[in-house]
Amino acid sequence: MAQQRSTRARRGRDVYIVDGARTPFIKAKGKPGPFHAADLAVAAARPLLLRQPFEPRDLDEVILGCVMPGPDEANIARVAALRLGCDKAVPAWTVQRNCASGLQALDSAYRNISLGRSELVLAGGVESMSHAPVLLSEAMVGWLGDWRGAKGLWPRLRQLGRLRPAYLAPVIGLLRGLTDPVVGLSMGQTAENLAYRFHIDRAAMDAYAAESQRRLAAAQDEARLVEIEAMYDNHGHLYEIDDGVRRDTDTAKLAKLKPAFDRKFGAVTAGNSAQITDGAAWLVLASESAVERHQLPVLGRITDSEWAGVEPAQMGLGPVHAMTPLLGRHRLKIDEVDYWEINEAFAVQVLACLAAWQDEAYCRDELGLKEAVGVLDQTRLNVDGGGIGIGHPVGASGARIVLHLIHVLVRNNARRGVASLCIGGGQGGAMLVERD
């Protein structure tokens, strides 16, 4: 660890991945799930911290990504940290970058350790999407304000007469949150845009989705998802695997599903999209001095990260714009990365990223390259499945893919991996992890 490449030395101190854990990802079933976001965060972190040689109070900070914490979870990182027994003197803060909130938490920890501001950090992401709020309309909120201001029987009766049934229509917070407020498109509609741009048909999407489900089922059968910690709810029910896997899925069954976002002309369905899911994931990151002080094991290190902005209406291309400069900065060709994790928001979104890298015109005009990046070997991409089967709890996915990627590198005695996500609103994030 004492030996450092010149590129890493210029960026600051090495940042090591010591350990990590996540909950099973639990598919939303149309009603609030068994766990709130803070419960999930605690359930993932408690066994992780219990097996460490240091105490929770030895952490320098706790950073957690979350998009939709509940009303009782303001600064959810602090709520989780205190419930985990971190000393009151350990600061904790929450970050939000839509789908990459968990990756942002890791990046924030990475940069603080690299700069010497922290030595030992617990960082990750969480989301309980099944607990997304159901809201009142603005008209109903206005009516309630007038109702509270009405004094006496007759003013209240007059106000009651102004109540309209339409005011009572609920506003589904999750649907509003998954719609871009600038371009007015749902995330699924932005995926349809990519299908049109890169001529990706329904058959290709369904084939990708079926293979993703097959890989996840195989990973479960072969016990390759070693980062998962089992958990119990308050009724004694056990959760120990990602329960969104569809073992009997094939392209024939997927082909029967109706388009979900463009019902007349579309090809994006519930079957070739990520599932609505609850889950949490954490990593312990440490400086070299913290590793030596606590005699910590090392899985690998975070080498670099990158963020990019893209057209919101084509937000799924964000990974291309984040991964390309990351590779360029380290003078890496596509075949010099051993394994990849690109979050599967939609099958077509991943396929579009692969197509963009093979398109010379796109690479020249959009990425400023002289030639196409090349063909990414899909046998090294999302090798144990992805969001289509596992699910995409938006605040947690960034941490999950980095955590799983480092385990894939360890399992295969491989050296280098890249994890990336598209981000609602038109962004992309990527992280380079390595092992010596």
N, C-alpha and C positions, 0 to 999 in steps of 0.2 A: 504493500500500500504506500510505502514511503516514496517509491519511484513514481514520477508523474510525467505524462507526455506534455510537451510544451503548450499544446492547445488547451489542455485542461488547466495548466498552471496559470495561463493568462486569464482564465475565467474565474479563478479563485480556488477555494479549497475543494477537495473531493467530497462528494455527498454519497453516503452508502445506504443501501436498502438492507435493513437488518432483519425484518420480519414483517408479516402482514396477515390479515385475516378478513374474511367477509361473512356475512350471513348468507343462507340460501336466499335466492331471489324468488319472491312469492308473487304469483300472478294475481292481479286484481280481478275480482269476480263480481263486479257490479255493485258492491257495497264496501264500506270501510273494512279494511283488513284487520288482522289480529294485533298489529303493532303500529304504534305511532313512530314517527321518525326518530325521536330521541330513544325510544325503546330499542329500535334496530341498531342505532349507533352504539349504545351501551352493550347490547348482546354481542356485537362483533368485536368490540374493543376489550371487554372484560377478560376473556380467555387469552387474548393476545398479550395483555399486560401482565397477567398472572404468571406467564411462563418466562418473563424477562428477569434478568438478574438485577435490574434496577427497580426502584420504587416509582409509582406514578408522580410523586412530588419531585422526582429528579428531571422530569421533562421541562424543557425551556418554554414550550408553548404547545397549544393544541389548535389545529386549523381544520375546519370541516366545511366542505362544500354542500350546499343545500339550496334548492330553488324555492320550495314551498313549505317552510316549517309551519307548524300549527301555531295558533294564537298563544298557546302556553309554552312555546319553544323559541321565544325571541332570543337571538344569538344562541342558536342551538348548540354551537360548539362549546359554549360555556356551560350550558345545561348538562351536556354529556360529560364534560370534564369533571364537574363537581360530583356527578353521580358515580363516576369511576374512581373517585377517591384522590383525584389530583389536588394538591394543596391549593388553598385559596389564592396563594401567591403566583400560581401558574396561570399566565394569561391564556385566553382562548378566544378565537375569533372566527367568524363565519364568512365564507366567500360565495359569490354567485356569478357564474358565467354560463347560465343556461345548461345545455347538455354537457359541458366540460367543467362543471363546478368542482367535481372531484379532482380533475387534472389540475385545475387552478390551485386547489389546496396543496397538492404535491409541489407544484411549481413555486408557490409562495414559500413553502418550507425549504425547498431546494435552494432558492436564492438566498434566504436568510442564513442558512448554514454555510453556503459558499462564501458569503460576505463576512462571516465571522460573528453574526449577530446572535446565532443560536448554535447549540451543539447537539441537542437531542429533541426531536419533534415527532409528535403523533399527528399524522395528517391523513385525510381521506374524504369520503363523501357519503351522503345518505339521502334517501327520498322515500316517502311513503305516499305514492301517487294515489293510492286508493282513499287516502284521507284528504285529497285536494278539496278545497272549500266549495260549498254550494252557496251562492251569494244572492242577495236581493237586487232587483233592478234599481236603477237610479230613480225611476218614478216612484217605486215603493218606498225607498229611503226618504224621498222628498215628502211623500204623504205622511210617513211616520213623524217626520220633523214638524209638520203642520199639526198632526194629532197631539203631539206633546205640547205644542204651543197653544192649543185650544183650551180655554178655561170655561168651565161651566157646562151644563147639560146641553143647551141648545147649540153652542159653537161646536161641541163634539158631535152632536147628531148631524149638523151640516157637513162636518168633515167626513163623517162616516158615509154620507151620501155621495161623496166624491171618490170613494174607493172603487176601482175598476178591477174586474177579474184579471185583466192583462197584467196588472201590477204584480200579481202573485206568481207570475211565471219565473221559475228559478233560473239563475245564471250559473252554468256549469263552469267553475273556475278552471278545471283542467283543459276543457275545450278552448277557452279563451287564452289560456297560457300557451297552448300549442298552435296558436295562430299568430303570424307575424303582424304586429300592429302598423307597420310602415307600408308594407306591400299588400296587406289584407289577404294573405294566403295562408292556409294551414300548412303544416310541415309536409303532409301527404301531397298537397298540391305542388309544393316545390319539388318533390320527388318525381311527380308526373312531368314536370318541366325537363328534368334530366333524361327521362325516358325518351322524350321527344327529341331533345338535342342530340343525343348519342345513338338514337335508333335502337334502343334496347327494348325488346318485345316481352310480352307476358311470359312466354315459355322460358326465356333466359332467367327472368326474375324467379319464377317458380322452381326452376332447377337449382338455382343458388339457395333458395330457402329450404328446399328438401335436403340438400347436402348439409346445410348448417344444422338442421335438426338431427340428421344422422350422426354428425360429428359430436354433438352434445350428448346424445344417447350413448355413443361409444365411450366418451370420456367418463360418463357416470358409471358405466359397466366396468370400466377398467380402473376406477378409483383414481383418476388423474386430477380431479379438482380438489387438490389437497388443502387449498386455502379456506375451504368452507368450514365454519363452526356451527354445529347443530344448536338449535334453540327450542325452547318450550314456550307456549303461550300460557295465559292464566288459567286455562282449563286443562292443562296437562297434555295438550296436543304437541307432538314432535314435528319439527321442520328440519330436515337434514339434507335435502337436495333442491335444486332449482325445479320448481313444479310446473314450469311452462313448456317443458319438452313434449313434443308430439311424436311419439315413437312410431305411430302408424301412418305418418304423413308420407305421401309420395306426390309426384307431379300430377297424377290423375286426380287426386283429391283436391289438390291446390287449385287446379284448373276450374273446379266447380264453384269456387268462391266468387262473389260479385265484387267489382271495384268498390273501394271504400270512399274515395275522394272525388273521383270524376266518374259518376255512375254510368254515363252514356258512352264515353270514349276512353276511360282510363284503364290502367293495367295494375295499379298498386292496390293490393288487397290486405286484409288483416293477416292473411297467411304469409305474405312476403314482406311484412313490416315487423318492427320490434313490438314486443308486448308491453302493455301497461303493467308496471311491476313495482313492488316494494323491496328495498334492500339497502345494505350499507357495506362499505369496505374501508379498511384502514391500512396504512403502512407506517412502520417506525423508520424514520430517517435519522442518520447520525453522521457527525464529523469523524475524522480519523481519531482525534483525541478522545471523543466519547466512546468509540469502538474499543480503544485500548484501555480506557479507564474502567469500563464495565465488562471487559472481555466478551464483547458481543460477536456473534457469528455474522457473517456478511454474505448475502445472497448475490449482490451485485451493486452497481452504482448508477445514479442518474448522471448522465454526461452532459445533456443539453436539452433545451426545449425551444419551441417556436410557436408564435401565434400569428394568425393572418385574418384579414377581412375579405369577404367576397360579396357578390350581389345577393341580397337576401332572398330573392326569388329563386336562386340556385344554390342555396346554402349548403347542399350536400357535397359540393365540390371543395368545401373548406379544407379537408385533409390534404388534398393535392397541394394547396397553396401554403400549408404549414410544413408538410414533409419535404417539399422540394428545396427550400432554402436551408432546412436542417441538414439534408444530405449534402448540399453544396458546401456548406460551411465546414463540413468534415471530410470533404472530397470523397464521398462514398458513392459508388454506383449501386444500382438497385439490387444487383446480385451479391453485394457485399454485406447485406443485412440478412441475418439468418432467419429471423421470424418477425412477423408483423401482426399487429392487432389493430384493425380498423373497425370502430364500433358500427354495428349493423343497425342503424336507424331504419333503413329500408334496404332490401336487396338491391334495388336499382341504384341506390346512392353509392353503395360500394362498387358495383359494376361500372358506374359512371366514372368514379375515380380511377379505376384501372384503365378504362377507355381513354380518359383524358391524358394519362401518361403515355399511351401508345399513339396519340394523335399529334403528328408533327406540327400541324397548324396551331393546335391549342397550346402546345408547349412553347411555340415561338411567340404567338400573339398574346397569350395570357400569362405565361410564366417567364417570358424573356429569355428562353433557352435557344440554342442554335439547332437542337435536334430533339427528337422525342426521348423521354426518359427511358422507356423500354417496357418490357412485359414483366409484371410481378408474378412470380410463381405461386399460384393459389394453393399448392400443397403446403406452403409455409405461411399462409394467411389464415388467421382465426382457426387454428388447427383443432381446437376443441369446441367449435361452435361459437356463436355470438349472440347479439341482442335479439335475433329472430326467435331463438329458442330460450335463451337465458332471460331475456327481458332487458329493458332500458330504464331503470329508475334514474331519472335524468341527473340528479345530484351525485349519484354514486358511480355511474358507469366509467368515468375517467379514471377513478382510483381502481376500479375492478380490472380494467384492461391492463394497466401497468402492473398490478399485483400478479395477474395471471401470466403476463408476458415474462416476468422474471422467473416464475416457476417453470415455464416452458423452456427457457434458456438453461436453467439448472438441470432439468430432466434430460435434455438432449445434449448436455455438455457443450452448448453453443455459446458464442461470444457476444452477439450484438442483436438488439431488437428495437423496433420502432412501434410506438402506440399512438393512435391518432383518432380524433373524433370530428364530425361536423357539428356545428353549433347553431341553434336557432337564432335568427337575426342576421345570419350571413357571416360566420366566422369559422375558423378551423384552428385546432390545437394539436401539437405533436410533441412527443418526448422520446429521446434516445436513451436507452439503457444498455449497459455493458457489463460483462464479466471478464476478469483477467484470465 
